């Protein structure tokens, strides 16, 4: 699957996939992917049949879902962000906290599931940008 930019409209809160600049499809507010920093997420393919979308939350706010083998780039201002993934009844996640600064403006995370005896855990693991799919 191709890379996708995802933003939350600052006016209405609508989560939308964008290809540059343009209006929010819900409220027509301008959206611009040209933020000073970004978090890139790559969801590894799941061999256990969990092809459903994983719900993505940033600072406890819904940010849509990430599909199987999808790469998302989320432009954001500098700041600190807590990441969380859910799927169905499974809510366990390692919940990393990411800080975007002028010295560290681009963070790449690999999303995968760690199988457990009773419950699976979602893992968001920081990786080198060179390991992200092209």
Backbone as CSV, one residue per row, in Angstrom:
resi,resn,N_x,N_y,N_z,CA_x,CA_y,CA_z,C_x,C_y,C_z
1,UNK,0.847,-1.177,0.000,0.000,0.000,0.000,0.894,1.242,0.000
2,UNK,0.469,2.300,-0.621,1.250,3.519,-0.741,1.260,4.315,0.556
3,UNK,2.214,5.242,0.620,2.273,6.140,1.760,1.093,7.091,1.713
4,UNK,0.652,7.491,2.885,-0.523,8.336,2.994,-0.267,9.382,4.077
5,UNK,-0.588,10.639,3.804,-0.525,11.679,4.823,-1.878,11.726,5.521
6,UNK,-1.860,11.791,6.841,-3.103,11.857,7.607,-3.027,13.042,8.560
7,UNK,-4.119,13.817,8.589,-4.183,14.988,9.472,-5.522,15.041,10.165
8,UNK,-5.547,15.757,11.265,-6.793,16.061,11.953,-7.060,17.534,11.705
9,UNK,-8.252,17.841,11.208,-8.607,19.229,10.920,-8.546,20.046,12.206
10,UNK,-7.817,21.153,12.209,-7.744,21.972,13.418,-9.059,22.685,13.734
11,UNK,-9.952,22.767,12.754,-11.224,23.462,12.942,-12.314,22.535,13.490
12,UNK,-12.529,21.375,12.823,-13.663,20.510,13.202,-13.236,19.172,13.803
13,UNK,-11.936,18.828,13.749,-11.469,17.574,14.318,-11.610,16.369,13.399
14,UNK,-12.087,16.577,12.175,-12.231,15.486,11.218,-10.852,14.923,10.867
15,UNK,-10.702,13.586,10.885,-9.456,12.937,10.484,-9.559,12.624,9.001
16,UNK,-8.559,13.079,8.238,-8.637,12.965,6.787,-7.265,12.610,6.213
17,UNK,-7.265,11.793,5.163,-6.053,11.522,4.398,-5.920,12.627,3.360
18,UNK,-4.728,13.211,3.254,-4.520,14.344,2.353,-3.316,14.096,1.448
19,UNK,-3.288,14.793,0.323,-2.176,14.728,-0.628,-1.582,16.118,-0.819
20,UNK,-1.230,16.793,0.232,-0.686,18.147,0.141,-1.607,19.118,0.845
21,UNK,-1.918,20.211,0.185,-2.807,21.197,0.773,-4.200,21.043,0.178
22,UNK,-5.176,21.556,0.867,-6.546,21.485,0.375,-7.509,21.678,1.519
23,UNK,-8.780,21.774,1.216,-9.760,21.999,2.279,-10.183,20.698,2.954
24,UNK,-10.612,20.827,4.197,-11.212,19.706,4.918,-12.529,19.358,4.215
25,UNK,-12.769,18.079,3.928,-14.015,17.732,3.249,-15.261,17.947,4.106
26,UNK,-15.093,18.097,5.416,-16.244,18.270,6.298,-16.599,19.743,6.510
27,UNK,-15.576,20.594,6.768,-15.876,21.991,7.110,-15.215,23.006,6.175
28,UNK,-14.417,22.543,5.212,-13.731,23.384,4.226,-12.589,24.221,4.792
29,UNK,-12.171,23.970,6.039,-11.007,24.678,6.586,-9.759,24.213,5.832
30,UNK,-8.767,25.100,5.650,-7.563,24.694,4.921,-6.747,23.675,5.718
31,UNK,-6.241,22.665,5.004,-5.348,21.666,5.594,-4.007,21.767,4.885
32,UNK,-2.930,21.701,5.637,-1.599,21.847,5.056,-0.665,20.821,5.711
33,UNK,-0.081,19.932,4.914,0.827,18.915,5.455,2.199,19.485,5.789
34,UNK,2.441,20.755,5.488,3.744,21.370,5.731,3.898,21.789,7.187
35,UNK,3.969,20.805,8.064,4.223,21.024,9.484,5.730,20.868,9.717
36,UNK,6.243,21.383,10.834,7.691,21.296,11.058,8.186,19.892,11.406
37,UNK,7.274,18.974,11.750,7.694,17.640,12.184,6.654,16.613,11.742
38,UNK,6.978,15.332,11.931,6.040,14.279,11.541,6.375,12.972,12.247
39,UNK,5.345,12.142,12.392,5.511,10.770,12.851,5.097,9.878,11.692
40,UNK,5.967,8.943,11.321,5.663,7.974,10.273,5.425,6.626,10.940
41,UNK,4.341,5.958,10.545,4.022,4.641,11.085,3.929,3.641,9.946
42,UNK,4.521,2.468,10.127,4.377,1.377,9.174,3.798,0.185,9.914
43,UNK,2.690,-0.322,9.406,2.098,-1.520,10.014,2.576,-2.739,9.248
44,UNK,3.265,-3.596,9.961,3.739,-4.843,9.369,2.549,-5.718,9.018
45,UNK,2.674,-6.539,8.005,1.623,-7.484,7.652,1.425,-8.509,8.751
46,UNK,0.181,-8.853,9.033,-0.118,-9.835,10.061,-0.422,-11.180,9.427
47,UNK,0.352,-12.180,9.792,0.161,-13.511,9.231,-0.937,-14.284,9.942
48,UNK,-1.426,-13.785,11.052,-2.431,-14.505,11.834,-3.863,-14.144,11.420
49,UNK,-4.031,-13.485,10.296,-5.373,-13.185,9.808,-5.971,-11.913,10.366
50,UNK,-5.192,-11.112,11.088,-5.711,-9.859,11.656,-5.539,-8.745,10.633
51,UNK,-6.292,-8.823,9.552,-6.161,-7.830,8.481,-7.025,-6.603,8.725
52,UNK,-7.810,-6.600,9.774,-8.658,-5.458,10.082,-7.805,-4.257,10.488
53,UNK,-8.349,-3.065,10.346,-7.622,-1.859,10.720,-7.394,-1.774,12.219
54,UNK,-6.235,-1.289,12.590,-5.910,-1.033,13.993,-6.250,0.430,14.270
55,UNK,-7.058,0.688,15.286,-7.398,2.057,15.646,-6.187,2.785,16.189
56,UNK,-5.943,3.990,15.718,-4.791,4.790,16.113,-5.265,5.967,16.963
57,UNK,-4.609,6.168,18.096,-4.908,7.301,18.977,-3.614,8.062,19.243
58,UNK,-3.701,9.376,19.174,-2.586,10.244,19.525,-3.085,11.175,20.613
59,UNK,-2.422,11.154,21.763,-2.846,11.928,22.934,-4.317,11.670,23.261
60,UNK,-4.705,10.394,23.232,-6.061,9.927,23.553,-7.140,10.428,22.601
61,UNK,-6.752,10.961,21.448,-7.702,11.423,20.443,-7.659,10.471,19.252
62,UNK,-8.828,10.018,18.743,-8.827,9.101,17.607,-8.208,9.727,16.363
63,UNK,-7.407,8.938,15.674,-6.722,9.394,14.474,-6.924,8.415,13.331
64,UNK,-8.117,7.799,13.279,-8.421,6.846,12.219,-7.805,5.487,12.505
65,UNK,-7.628,4.697,11.464,-7.063,3.354,11.584,-5.885,3.215,10.645
66,UNK,-5.015,2.287,10.974,-3.914,1.956,10.082,-4.165,0.546,9.560
67,UNK,-4.175,0.416,8.246,-4.494,-0.857,7.590,-3.258,-1.753,7.529
68,UNK,-3.488,-3.015,7.216,-2.421,-3.991,7.057,-1.455,-3.533,5.967
69,UNK,-0.169,-3.491,6.282,0.902,-3.083,5.366,0.751,-1.642,4.865
70,UNK,0.200,-0.786,5.680,0.036,0.621,5.308,1.110,1.466,5.976
71,UNK,1.538,2.512,5.279,2.451,3.501,5.841,1.710,4.820,5.941
72,UNK,1.673,5.382,7.151,1.044,6.687,7.387,2.115,7.691,7.777
73,UNK,1.997,8.896,7.264,2.841,10.002,7.695,1.903,11.044,8.285
74,UNK,2.138,11.370,9.544,1.257,12.295,10.264,2.039,13.569,10.576
75,UNK,1.822,14.633,9.780,2.496,15.906,10.041,1.954,16.526,11.337
76,UNK,2.869,16.987,12.188,2.494,17.546,13.490,3.413,18.703,13.849
77,UNK,2.950,19.599,14.700,3.864,20.608,15.236,4.799,19.962,16.259
78,UNK,5.882,20.669,16.604,6.766,20.170,17.656,5.959,19.955,18.931
79,UNK,6.308,18.927,19.682,5.601,18.651,20.927,5.763,17.205,21.333
80,UNK,5.050,16.823,22.381,5.105,15.469,22.925,3.776,14.782,22.665
81,UNK,3.852,13.544,22.180,2.667,12.799,21.768,2.703,11.376,22.324
82,UNK,1.593,10.960,22.923,1.464,9.575,23.367,0.711,8.811,22.282
83,UNK,1.286,7.702,21.845,0.714,6.891,20.783,0.026,5.672,21.401
84,UNK,-1.097,5.241,20.796,-1.825,4.068,21.293,-2.523,3.394,20.114
85,UNK,-2.540,2.069,20.120,-3.191,1.262,19.087,-4.212,0.344,19.757
86,UNK,-5.378,0.178,19.131,-6.403,-0.757,19.610,-6.976,-1.531,18.423
87,UNK,-7.565,-2.671,18.728,-8.261,-3.456,17.705,-9.285,-4.327,18.415
88,UNK,-10.559,-4.103,18.114,-11.608,-4.887,18.758,-11.558,-4.738,20.276
89,UNK,-11.602,-5.846,20.970,-11.561,-5.826,22.437,-10.137,-5.722,22.971
90,UNK,-9.136,-5.872,22.095,-7.747,-5.834,22.525,-7.311,-4.387,22.712
91,UNK,-6.951,-4.024,23.922,-6.571,-2.643,24.235,-5.131,-2.524,24.734
92,UNK,-4.421,-3.642,24.877,-3.055,-3.583,25.403,-2.101,-3.023,24.355
93,UNK,-1.295,-2.053,24.776,-0.339,-1.411,23.886,0.809,-0.884,24.737
94,UNK,2.001,-0.803,24.166,3.132,-0.285,24.928,3.108,1.239,25.059
95,UNK,2.205,1.939,24.380,1.962,3.382,24.510,3.237,4.239,24.592
96,UNK,4.048,4.249,23.542,5.254,5.077,23.601,4.916,6.564,23.591
97,UNK,5.781,7.337,24.210,5.667,8.795,24.203,6.767,9.310,23.281
98,UNK,6.359,10.076,22.273,7.272,10.589,21.255,7.357,12.101,21.402
99,UNK,8.580,12.629,21.429,8.777,14.074,21.477,9.430,14.516,20.173
100,UNK,8.748,15.405,19.467,9.255,15.963,18.216,9.858,17.330,18.509
101,UNK,11.116,17.506,18.154,11.847,18.747,18.406,12.555,19.180,17.122
102,UNK,13.078,20.406,17.082,13.867,20.799,15.909,15.068,19.876,15.683
103,UNK,15.629,19.297,16.740,16.754,18.385,16.622,16.305,16.968,16.224
104,UNK,15.057,16.626,16.487,14.510,15.292,16.204,13.091,15.452,15.652
105,UNK,12.956,15.977,14.397,11.625,16.320,13.881,10.865,15.185,13.200
106,UNK,11.533,14.064,12.936,10.892,12.985,12.187,11.150,11.661,12.898
107,UNK,10.075,11.018,13.361,10.188,9.754,14.080,9.441,8.681,13.304
108,UNK,10.075,7.532,13.143,9.469,6.396,12.448,9.148,5.299,13.449
109,UNK,7.926,4.774,13.352,7.477,3.702,14.238,6.989,2.521,13.416
110,UNK,7.344,1.323,13.849,6.837,0.090,13.255,5.741,-0.424,14.183
111,UNK,4.578,-0.731,13.619,3.428,-1.211,14.387,3.291,-2.711,14.149
112,UNK,3.245,-3.473,15.233,3.029,-4.911,15.087,2.376,-5.469,16.344
113,UNK,1.935,-6.713,16.249,1.268,-7.383,17.358,2.207,-8.415,17.959
114,UNK,2.297,-8.411,19.270,3.035,-9.451,19.985,1.987,-10.416,20.517
115,UNK,2.059,-11.657,20.064,1.072,-12.652,20.461,1.275,-13.019,21.933
116,UNK,0.169,-13.114,22.648,0.216,-13.483,24.053,-0.627,-14.716,24.319
117,UNK,-0.445,-15.312,25.477,-1.188,-16.519,25.843,-2.672,-16.207,26.026
118,UNK,-2.971,-15.110,26.734,-4.359,-14.718,26.987,-4.767,-13.560,26.095
119,UNK,-3.876,-12.589,25.938,-4.209,-11.392,25.175,-2.987,-10.930,24.391
120,UNK,-3.213,-10.434,23.183,-2.136,-9.890,22.363,-1.824,-8.472,22.816
121,UNK,-0.605,-8.016,22.522,-0.197,-6.659,22.839,0.259,-5.983,21.561
122,UNK,-0.188,-4.746,21.352,0.278,-3.966,20.216,1.580,-3.278,20.601
123,UNK,2.535,-3.325,19.695,3.846,-2.733,19.928,4.085,-1.652,18.878
124,UNK,4.458,-0.469,19.334,4.916,0.605,18.463,6.396,0.765,18.765
125,UNK,7.225,0.402,17.804,8.672,0.335,18.012,9.363,1.370,17.135
126,UNK,10.185,2.202,17.759,10.919,3.210,16.992,11.963,2.512,16.131
127,UNK,12.007,2.911,14.853,12.948,2.306,13.916,13.670,3.397,13.124
128,UNK,14.764,3.019,12.507,15.519,3.921,11.658,14.712,4.198,10.386
129,UNK,14.690,5.435,9.900,13.926,5.746,8.679,14.315,4.885,7.472
130,UNK,15.555,4.424,7.415,15.990,3.615,6.264,15.292,2.253,6.227
131,UNK,14.693,1.809,7.329,13.998,0.516,7.358,12.535,0.627,6.959
132,UNK,12.052,1.843,6.749,10.648,2.042,6.360,10.473,1.656,4.894
133,UNK,9.313,1.070,4.534,9.065,0.729,3.132,9.034,1.980,2.263
134,UNK,9.475,1.821,1.044,9.484,2.957,0.105,8.175,3.069,-0.561
